[in-house]
Amino acid sequence: MESEKKNQKCCDHDLDNDLHEQDDQNNGHEQTDQNLQSPKDEISMCIAELSIWKDQCKRISAEFENFKRRTERDQARWAEVAKESILVELLSFVDTFEMALKQKSGNDSAGIEMSYQALMKLLQKHSVTVMKITETFDPEFHEAVMQVQSDKHQSGDIVELLSKGFMMKDRVLRPAKVSVAV
């Protein structure tokens, strides 16, 4: 223990001597060198550099938060698109069930009716609704499958609904297929 204290004193003494020698050498030369700066200048430079790093850190943090929000929004949209694609495929079953119900034949129609109602409840659960048909053709909501001559309708009016259209919330999931008067 005492030897460690002696070694420490020797090291401290040697370090002090080295520092004094360097001071003596520096004092021998005039300090006209432009590379030497006063402590105030060094502190100012450090503060300026710190400010730059803080600003950069804030920017990177803000960019990361924006990236996280954008990623969450994109993931939600992708999930919605995947859900829509599956629901669009189910809509062909709605058409099939409706055709089967038009051709009722005794007891078989009860099972078809129940299956159709179950499918419609499933669609409703996912905010899918049947599109309301207007009298005039609107390309955002209708798909004109054919044009027909009609004395009862004006040009551009819907004559007949061929296939129901469906909405999911406020977007068209599948446009209604219609015939339009010429």
Secondary structure, DSSP 8 states (H G I E B T S, - for coil): -HHHHHHHHHHHHHHHHHHHHHHHHHHHS----TT---HHHHHHHHHHHHHHHHHHHHHHHHHHHHHHHHHHHHHHHHHHHHHHHHHHHHHHHHHHHHHHHHT--TTHHHHHHHHHHHHHHHHHHTTEEE----SB--TTTEEEEEEE--SSS-TTBEEEEEE--EEETTEEEE-EEEEEE-
